[in-house]
């Protein structure tokens, strides 16, 4: 064969092979599952690496939807999904930033997300009996579970039973009536709370209750919501915070000058700290946030929230990755040594192991506290009694809400309320504006 013809043929053959190879040099038989991440430092990279190292035919690629400053790029992700570019696994966001959460209800109702209950029920290592149902049921949309999380804490407001009564819910009017009986110079919440703080703690948690997604209606034009805005408006825009803030808060709580404790319940041991702090060891009530319908005012806050898209390329593989979140992770010795769950575990075996250790004499931590030295308040934890565990479990099983509010609704309400708080709009004008704007948003996303 002529040398020139030979080299021409060889180069053409190499070019053909290169053209046939998949982009990036990846095997054409490998399925890549795109994991859309909205939250900085929230991906369990070890779990992703382990999955990828044990699967030759499926790989997970984490794709960050974060701005340069680490802020969630939810608008970019939503735009891509609307255009048909849908990831396989989706981080739904975290935190109380107004730009941190995807509209979970909208995505579920529009069919973007996969119902995960059938996967749990048919999993040989789980089933419904293998998980703590209350937090997962609180996250349901029309009976379907479209999100998975491994641990939760409880957002609530706690008061001494001697002040707030023995109850787990109340209305804003009942809260104000209770406060009216307290001594002068008392506060409902920490004295340094601003309008924004009160809005987040007292109103934000209830916004979903004003929206009926099934009917495509909202009901902000009501007395309850008006009262809530007026309540928030009674707080200052800004407060000067002193370096002795934690000490002052402790002193006010100990002297009965603050009605409600605002910090979450991370574990059963937090109940002992709160009881000692606000009731001198006496009974406390988890009254929660004021509601309009008499429902329990506490809610679950899930930390890492992942969903499987209904368009996922390999749902069995995606579930194999997601299920690792809710499989057993701890034994009793790990829990005793402080290496157990940081919050309330969703896996039933882990939850039961925490109970067994909590009701023994070797529970970790030995101490719980609030504030900084030298004025810190410390409580020596004791073995959890049957009565304490019953109150803890009753609270868990009574909660029907999960803190996965729609950040778009949050933004609409907070922005519109700003003009009222500044004195530029009347209450009636503000409520009408919110009713109209949220109503349009709901109708657009039915």
C-alpha positions as CSV (number, residue, x, y, z in Angstrom):
1,X,0.0,0.0,0.0
2,X,1.3,3.5,-0.8
3,X,2.7,5.1,2.4
4,X,0.7,8.3,1.8
5,X,-2.6,6.4,1.3
6,X,-1.8,4.3,4.5
7,X,-1.3,7.3,6.7
8,X,-4.4,9.0,5.3
9,X,-6.5,5.9,6.0
10,X,-5.0,5.6,9.6
11,X,-5.8,9.2,10.4
12,X,-9.3,8.9,9.1
13,X,-9.8,5.8,11.2
14,X,-8.6,7.5,14.4
15,X,-10.9,10.5,13.6
16,X,-13.8,8.1,13.3
17,X,-13.1,6.5,16.6
18,X,-12.8,9.9,18.3
19,X,-16.1,11.0,16.8
20,X,-17.8,7.9,18.1
21,X,-16.5,8.2,21.7
22,X,-18.9,9.8,24.2
23,X,-18.2,13.4,25.4
24,X,-15.7,13.5,28.3
25,X,-14.4,10.1,27.5
26,X,-17.3,8.4,29.4
27,X,-18.5,5.0,28.5
28,X,-21.7,5.2,26.4
29,X,-23.3,2.6,28.6
30,X,-23.0,4.7,31.7
31,X,-26.1,6.6,32.9
32,X,-25.3,9.9,34.5
33,X,-27.8,11.1,37.2
34,X,-27.7,14.8,37.7
35,X,-28.0,15.9,41.3
36,X,-29.0,19.6,41.3
37,X,-27.6,21.2,44.4
38,X,-29.0,24.5,45.8
39,X,-27.3,24.6,49.1
40,X,-23.7,25.4,49.9
41,X,-21.8,22.7,51.8
42,X,-25.0,20.6,52.0
43,X,-24.1,17.7,49.7
44,X,-23.0,14.4,51.4
45,X,-20.0,14.1,49.1
46,X,-18.9,10.8,50.8
47,X,-22.2,9.2,50.0
48,X,-22.0,10.4,46.4
49,X,-18.4,9.1,46.1
50,X,-19.3,5.7,47.6
51,X,-22.2,5.3,45.2
52,X,-20.1,6.2,42.2
53,X,-17.3,3.8,43.3
54,X,-19.7,0.9,43.6
55,X,-21.7,1.4,40.4
56,X,-20.1,0.9,37.0
57,X,-23.2,1.6,35.0
58,X,-24.7,4.6,36.9
59,X,-22.8,7.7,38.1
60,X,-24.1,10.7,40.1
61,X,-22.9,14.1,39.0
62,X,-23.4,17.0,41.5
63,X,-24.3,20.2,39.6
64,X,-24.2,23.3,41.8
65,X,-26.9,25.9,41.2
66,X,-25.2,28.6,43.4
67,X,-24.3,32.1,42.6
68,X,-20.7,33.4,43.1
69,X,-21.4,34.4,46.7
70,X,-22.9,30.9,47.4
71,X,-26.5,32.1,47.4
72,X,-29.0,29.7,46.0
73,X,-29.7,30.0,42.3
74,X,-33.2,28.7,42.5
75,X,-34.5,30.9,39.7
76,X,-31.9,29.5,37.2
77,X,-32.9,25.9,38.2
78,X,-36.6,26.6,37.9
79,X,-36.1,28.2,34.5
80,X,-34.2,25.2,33.3
81,X,-36.9,22.8,34.6
82,X,-39.6,24.8,32.9
83,X,-37.6,24.4,29.7
84,X,-37.5,20.7,30.1
85,X,-34.0,20.3,31.5
86,X,-35.0,18.4,34.6
87,X,-32.4,17.0,37.0
88,X,-32.7,13.4,38.3
89,X,-32.2,14.2,42.0
90,X,-33.1,17.7,43.4
91,X,-31.9,19.5,46.5
92,X,-35.0,21.5,47.6
93,X,-32.9,24.0,49.6
94,X,-32.6,24.8,53.3
95,X,-32.6,27.7,55.7
96,X,-34.8,30.7,56.3
97,X,-33.3,32.8,53.5
98,X,-36.0,34.1,51.2
99,X,-34.1,32.7,48.2
100,X,-33.3,29.3,49.6
101,X,-36.3,27.0,49.1
102,X,-37.8,25.7,45.9
103,X,-41.7,25.8,45.8
104,X,-42.2,22.2,47.0
105,X,-46.0,22.2,46.7
106,X,-45.9,23.6,43.2
107,X,-43.3,21.1,42.0
108,X,-45.2,18.2,43.5
109,X,-48.6,19.3,42.2
110,X,-47.3,19.9,38.7
111,X,-45.9,16.4,38.5
112,X,-42.2,17.3,38.6
113,X,-41.5,15.0,41.6
114,X,-41.7,11.3,42.2
115,X,-43.9,9.9,45.1
116,X,-41.5,8.2,47.4
117,X,-43.9,6.3,49.6
118,X,-44.1,3.3,47.3
119,X,-40.3,3.0,47.4
120,X,-40.2,3.1,51.2
121,X,-43.1,0.6,51.5
122,X,-41.5,-1.8,49.1
123,X,-37.9,-1.5,50.5
124,X,-37.0,-4.8,52.2
125,X,-35.0,-2.9,54.9
126,X,-37.6,-0.2,55.6
127,X,-41.3,-0.2,55.1
128,X,-43.5,2.2,56.9
129,X,-42.7,0.5,60.2
130,X,-39.0,1.3,59.6
131,X,-39.4,5.1,59.6
132,X,-40.7,7.7,61.9
133,X,-44.0,8.5,60.1
134,X,-45.1,11.8,61.6
135,X,-42.4,14.0,60.0
136,X,-42.8,12.3,56.6
137,X,-46.6,12.5,56.7
138,X,-46.3,16.2,57.6
139,X,-44.5,16.6,54.3
140,X,-47.1,14.9,52.2
141,X,-48.9,16.7,49.3
142,X,-52.3,15.1,48.6
143,X,-51.1,11.9,50.3
144,X,-47.9,11.6,48.3
145,X,-44.4,12.0,49.7
146,X,-42.2,13.9,47.3
147,X,-39.2,14.7,49.5
148,X,-36.9,12.7,51.8
149,X,-34.8,13.8,54.8
150,X,-32.9,11.9,57.4
151,X,-33.3,14.1,60.6
152,X,-35.5,16.9,61.8
153,X,-35.7,19.3,64.7
154,X,-38.9,20.8,66.1
155,X,-39.7,24.5,65.7
156,X,-41.9,25.7,68.5
157,X,-42.5,28.3,71.1
158,X,-42.4,27.1,74.7
159,X,-43.7,28.6,77.9
160,X,-44.0,27.8,81.5
161,X,-47.2,25.9,82.1
162,X,-48.0,28.2,85.0
163,X,-48.1,31.1,82.5
164,X,-49.4,29.8,79.2
165,X,-51.4,26.9,80.5
166,X,-51.4,23.2,79.5
167,X,-51.9,23.3,75.7
168,X,-50.2,22.7,72.4
169,X,-51.9,25.3,70.3
170,X,-53.5,28.8,70.5
171,X,-54.7,31.7,68.5
172,X,-53.0,35.1,68.3
173,X,-55.8,36.5,70.4
174,X,-55.2,33.9,73.1
175,X,-51.5,34.6,73.1
176,X,-52.2,38.3,73.6
177,X,-54.7,37.6,76.3
178,X,-52.2,35.5,78.2
179,X,-49.5,38.2,77.8
180,X,-51.8,40.8,79.2
181,X,-51.8,39.1,82.6
182,X,-48.0,39.2,82.9
183,X,-46.0,41.8,84.9
184,X,-45.1,45.2,83.5
185,X,-42.0,45.4,81.4
186,X,-42.5,41.8,80.3
187,X,-42.1,40.8,76.6
188,X,-43.6,38.0,74.6
189,X,-40.4,37.2,72.7
190,X,-36.8,38.2,73.3
191,X,-36.6,42.0,73.8
192,X,-34.1,42.5,71.0
193,X,-36.5,41.0,68.3
194,X,-37.1,43.2,65.3
195,X,-40.1,43.2,62.9
196,X,-38.2,40.7,60.6
197,X,-37.5,38.4,63.5
198,X,-41.1,38.4,64.6
199,X,-42.3,37.9,61.1
200,X,-40.1,34.9,60.6
201,X,-41.0,33.3,64.0
202,X,-44.7,34.2,64.2
203,X,-46.1,34.7,60.7
204,X,-43.8,33.0,58.2
205,X,-44.6,29.6,59.6
206,X,-48.3,30.1,59.0
207,X,-48.4,31.5,55.5
208,X,-49.2,28.2,53.8
209,X,-52.3,28.0,55.9
210,X,-53.8,30.9,53.9
211,X,-53.4,29.1,50.6
212,X,-55.7,26.4,49.4
213,X,-53.9,24.8,46.5
214,X,-56.7,22.3,45.7
215,X,-59.1,25.1,45.0
216,X,-56.5,27.6,43.7
217,X,-57.5,30.2,46.3
218,X,-55.9,32.2,49.1
219,X,-57.5,33.9,52.1
220,X,-55.2,36.7,53.3
221,X,-58.1,39.1,53.4
222,X,-59.3,38.0,56.8
223,X,-59.2,39.2,60.4
224,X,-56.5,36.7,61.5
225,X,-54.0,37.9,58.9
226,X,-54.7,41.5,59.6
227,X,-54.1,40.9,63.3
228,X,-50.9,39.2,62.5
229,X,-49.5,42.1,60.5
230,X,-50.6,44.6,63.2
231,X,-48.9,42.4,65.8
232,X,-45.6,42.4,63.8
233,X,-45.9,46.2,63.3
234,X,-45.8,46.7,67.0
235,X,-42.1,45.7,67.1
236,X,-39.2,48.0,66.2
237,X,-37.4,48.0,62.8
238,X,-34.0,47.8,64.4
239,X,-32.7,47.1,67.9
240,X,-29.3,47.9,69.4
241,X,-27.9,44.6,70.7
242,X,-25.4,44.7,73.6
243,X,-22.5,42.3,74.2
244,X,-24.3,41.0,77.3
245,X,-27.3,39.9,75.2
246,X,-27.2,36.2,76.2
247,X,-26.8,37.1,79.9
248,X,-29.7,39.6,79.7
249,X,-31.9,37.0,78.0
250,X,-31.2,34.4,80.7
251,X,-31.9,36.9,83.4
252,X,-35.3,37.9,81.9
253,X,-36.3,34.3,81.4
254,X,-35.3,33.3,84.9
255,X,-37.3,36.2,86.4
256,X,-40.4,35.5,84.3
257,X,-40.1,38.7,82.2
258,X,-40.2,36.8,78.9
259,X,-43.3,34.7,78.1
260,X,-42.0,32.5,75.3
261,X,-38.7,30.6,74.6
262,X,-38.1,30.6,70.9
263,X,-35.3,28.0,70.4
264,X,-36.0,24.6,68.7
265,X,-36.2,21.2,70.2
266,X,-33.2,19.2,68.9
267,X,-33.6,16.2,71.2
268,X,-35.5,15.0,74.3
269,X,-32.7,16.4,76.5
270,X,-33.6,20.0,75.4
271,X,-36.8,19.7,77.3
272,X,-34.9,19.3,80.5
273,X,-32.8,22.5,79.7
274,X,-35.9,24.5,78.8
275,X,-37.8,23.3,81.9
276,X,-35.0,24.4,84.2
277,X,-34.5,27.7,82.3
278,X,-38.0,29.0,82.2
279,X,-40.0,27.1,84.8
280,X,-37.3,26.3,87.5
281,X,-37.7,22.6,86.6
282,X,-41.5,22.7,86.5
283,X,-43.8,21.7,83.6
284,X,-43.6,23.5,80.3
285,X,-46.0,23.7,77.4
286,X,-45.0,23.5,73.7
287,X,-47.7,26.0,72.6
288,X,-46.0,26.7,69.3
289,X,-46.9,29.5,66.9
290,X,-50.4,31.0,66.8
291,X,-52.7,29.3,64.3
292,X,-56.1,30.2,63.0
293,X,-57.6,26.7,62.9
294,X,-56.7,25.3,66.3
295,X,-54.1,23.0,64.9
296,X,-50.9,22.3,66.7
297,X,-48.6,25.3,66.4
298,X,-45.3,23.4,66.2
299,X,-43.6,22.2,63.1
300,X,-40.8,20.0,61.8
301,X,-37.7,21.5,60.2
302,X,-35.9,19.0,58.0
303,X,-32.2,19.7,57.4
304,X,-31.2,18.2,54.0
305,X,-34.2,17.8,51.7
306,X,-33.8,15.7,48.6
307,X,-36.4,14.7,45.9
308,X,-36.4,12.4,42.9
309,X,-37.7,13.9,39.7
310,X,-40.5,12.1,37.9
311,X,-38.4,12.3,34.8
312,X,-35.4,10.6,36.5
313,X,-33.5,8.4,34.0
314,X,-33.0,5.5,36.4
315,X,-35.4,5.6,39.4
316,X,-34.2,2.4,40.9
317,X,-30.6,3.7,41.0
318,X,-31.8,7.1,42.3
319,X,-33.7,5.4,45.1
320,X,-30.7,3.3,46.0
321,X,-28.8,6.5,46.6
322,X,-31.7,8.3,48.4
323,X,-32.5,5.4,50.7
324,X,-29.1,5.7,52.4
325,X,-30.4,8.8,54.1
326,X,-33.0,6.8,56.1
327,X,-31.3,3.5,56.8
328,X,-30.0,2.8,60.3
329,X,-26.7,4.6,61.1
330,X,-26.0,4.4,64.8
331,X,-25.8,1.9,67.7
332,X,-26.3,2.5,71.3
333,X,-22.6,2.8,72.1
334,X,-22.2,5.5,69.5
335,X,-25.1,7.4,71.0
336,X,-23.6,7.1,74.5
337,X,-20.3,8.5,73.2
338,X,-22.0,11.5,71.6
339,X,-21.6,10.1,68.1
340,X,-25.3,9.6,67.5
341,X,-27.8,11.8,65.5
342,X,-27.6,15.5,66.1
343,X,-31.3,15.9,65.7
344,X,-34.4,13.6,65.6
345,X,-33.7,10.7,63.3
346,X,-36.2,9.5,60.7
347,X,-35.0,5.9,60.9
348,X,-37.1,4.0,63.5
349,X,-34.2,1.8,64.7
350,X,-32.1,4.9,65.4
351,X,-35.0,6.7,67.1
352,X,-35.6,3.7,69.3
353,X,-31.9,3.4,70.1
354,X,-31.9,7.1,71.3
355,X,-34.8,6.3,73.6
356,X,-33.1,3.3,75.1
357,X,-29.9,5.3,75.8
358,X,-31.9,8.4,77.0
359,X,-33.7,6.3,79.6
360,X,-30.5,4.7,80.8
361,X,-27.9,6.4,83.1
362,X,-25.2,6.7,80.4
363,X,-26.9,9.2,78.1
364,X,-24.8,11.8,76.3
365,X,-24.5,14.8,76.7
366,X,-24.0,15.0,80.5
367,X,-24.7,18.8,80.4
368,X,-27.0,21.1,78.3
369,X,-26.6,24.8,78.4
370,X,-27.4,28.2,76.9
371,X,-25.2,31.3,76.7
372,X,-21.5,32.0,77.1
373,X,-19.2,31.9,80.1
374,X,-19.1,33.3,82.7
375,X,-22.9,33.9,82.7
376,X,-23.9,30.6,80.9
377,X,-26.8,28.6,82.2
378,X,-26.0,24.9,82.6
379,X,-28.2,21.9,83.4
380,X,-26.9,18.5,84.4
381,X,-29.0,16.0,82.3
382,X,-30.7,13.2,84.1
383,X,-32.1,9.9,82.9
384,X,-35.2,10.7,80.8
385,X,-38.3,9.6,82.7
386,X,-41.3,7.9,81.2
387,X,-43.3,11.1,81.6
388,X,-40.7,13.2,79.8
389,X,-40.5,10.8,76.9
390,X,-44.3,10.6,76.7
391,X,-44.5,14.4,76.4
392,X,-41.7,14.4,73.8
393,X,-43.3,11.7,71.7
394,X,-46.8,13.2,72.0
395,X,-45.4,16.4,70.6
396,X,-43.8,14.6,67.7
397,X,-46.9,12.6,66.9
398,X,-49.2,15.7,67.1
399,X,-47.3,17.8,64.5
400,X,-48.8,18.0,61.1
401,X,-46.7,20.8,59.5
402,X,-43.2,20.8,58.0
403,X,-41.2,24.0,57.4
404,X,-41.0,23.9,53.7
405,X,-42.9,27.1,53.0
406,X,-43.0,28.5,49.5
407,X,-40.3,31.2,49.3
408,X,-42.2,33.0,46.5
409,X,-45.2,33.5,48.8
410,X,-42.8,34.6,51.6
411,X,-41.2,37.2,49.3
412,X,-44.5,38.5,48.1
413,X,-45.9,39.0,51.6
414,X,-42.7,40.4,53.2
415,X,-42.2,42.9,50.3
416,X,-45.8,44.1,50.3
417,X,-45.9,44.3,54.1
418,X,-42.8,46.5,54.1
419,X,-44.8,49.5,52.8
420,X,-47.3,49.0,55.6
421,X,-44.6,48.7,58.2
422,X,-43.0,51.9,56.9
423,X,-46.3,53.8,57.0
424,X,-46.6,54.2,53.3
425,X,-49.7,52.0,52.9
426,X,-52.7,51.3,55.0
427,X,-53.5,47.9,56.4
428,X,-56.4,47.5,54.0
429,X,-54.3,48.4,51.0
430,X,-51.6,46.0,52.1
431,X,-53.9,43.1,52.6
432,X,-55.6,43.7,49.3
433,X,-52.2,43.8,47.5
434,X,-51.1,40.6,49.2
435,X,-54.4,38.8,48.4
436,X,-54.1,39.9,44.7
437,X,-50.5,39.0,44.2
438,X,-50.5,35.7,46.0
439,X,-53.8,34.8,44.2
440,X,-52.2,35.4,40.8
441,X,-49.2,33.3,41.8
442,X,-51.3,30.4,42.9
443,X,-53.4,30.5,39.8
444,X,-50.3,30.6,37.6
445,X,-49.0,27.5,39.3
446,X,-52.0,25.3,39.6
